[in-house]
Amino acid sequence: MRKLNIAIVGLGNIGSYLFNYLNINKKILTEKNNCMPIIKYVSAKNKKKERNIKIKRDQWLDNYLLATKLKDVDLIIELIGGSEGPAKKLVFNALRNKKHVVTANKALIAKYGDTLANIAEKNKVNLEFEASVCGGVPIIRSLKEGLIANKISKIYGIFNGTSNYILSSMDKQNQGFNEVLDSAKRLGYAESNPSADLNGDDVSSKLKILSSLCFNSFLNNEIYVEGIKNIDNTDIDNANKLGYKIKLLGFAESINNKIYQRVHPTLIKNDSYVASIDGVLNAVIIDGNPVGQSIIQGEGAGPAATTSALISDISSILRGNIKFPFSLSNKERKKLKFKSINKRDFSAYFRFEVIDKPGVLSNITNIFFKNKVSIKRLVQNPNKNKQISSIIIITHKSLDMFLNKILKEVAKKKYIKTRPKLIRINES
């Protein structure tokens, strides 16, 4: 029986869960893969930390980088996190020393994936990162293998469970943003510092990886990113009245041989599939030829879901298959044109909180006219007691650069009470 010696570096919730899973399920994994996984070593920042796992004395490495040099290590599983520091050192050294690597580190892959893939290819080892995108949703293996026959034109969806939990809870429970965020932290759905989830950076990293796999391209930083911090209950109520839900979505699209990547809050029709995805669930929608549209949904984070993805990668290596990290050799991957979204057409939702006085509405509509943006629907909600009015405008499709120009121009007006809102609409 072949054996594969494993070093797990990083023993937080996910590392500890994986450690237990591999020990408990060693027999079935061996039978399914015709190779026995053996946890040879482990390492973590804090050796004395209380953990619900039993580590043998000879399994512990005080210096995590030693795992990259030991001859009796075949595979290193990196669960440290972050695009720099120890995680970067570990993965680079491991691949250079001809060790297979499995990682859940989206930030590292999004930033250094091209370089790491090149090193892995040269040294004929695997770099696997299924767990870096959407937890238990097997989207990366689906793109690499299940959908290999397809030319993909678009991939989009909900890639972050924390932001989805916040938006859906604000909607269903009628709670404020900060109240829901505190609840998400208590339940373990949000980190103590959730900024990457809230500002869209987490989705951005995942989208760059998916985009590269979909279009056989190198990773590219031309991406529009906007988070959910400015969404409030009034926006959610307005969306419901207009027949929409608000979701933080990531999009990567190939249009006329140009790639557009964007992450932003989006109004979607309330009877659409994506609108029904609530809580911490993720959903990925792929448009391909000849398959048409495919949808994969599941838990986007957490020890169990992430371990599911990690075991998928470990099993691939147990079977002895050497694969290119991004499906193609670096020589075959393309340098495609990635473009800004400012010349893309979108319908949009605008919300202006203004002083309720004559001439304000006509001034705003004139700004739309001047910027060649056609108004599809206009709703005015005056509050006579406070002498303010809320103006909601839904536009026909217009260039994104003009939509943003309107937002900036109106924001400077003295009749504006609070920061104006712009949310793009997904019509499909």
Buried (B, 14 or more C-beta within 10 A) or exposed (E): EEEBBBBBBBBBBBBBBBBBBBEEEBEEBBEEBEBBBBBBBBBBEEEEEEBEBEBEEEBEBEEBBEBBEBEEBBBBBBBBBEBEEBBBBBBBBBBBBBBBBBBBBBBBBBBBBBEBBBBBBEBEBBBBBBBBBBBBBBBBBBBBEBBEEBBBBBBBBBBBBBBBBBBBBBBEEEBEBEEBBEBBBEEEBBEEEBEBBBBBBBBBBBBBBBBBBBBBBBBBEEBBBBBBBEBBBBBBEBBEEBEBBBBBBBBBBBEEEEBBBBBBBBBBBEEBBBBEBBEBBBBBBBBBEEBEEBEBBBBBBBBBBBBBBBBBBBBBBBEEEEBBBBBBEBEEBEEBEBBBBEEBEBBBBBBBBBBBEEEBBEEBBEBBEEBEBEBEEBEBEEEEEEEBBBBBBBBEBBBBEBBBBBBEBBEEBEBBBBEBBBBBBBEE
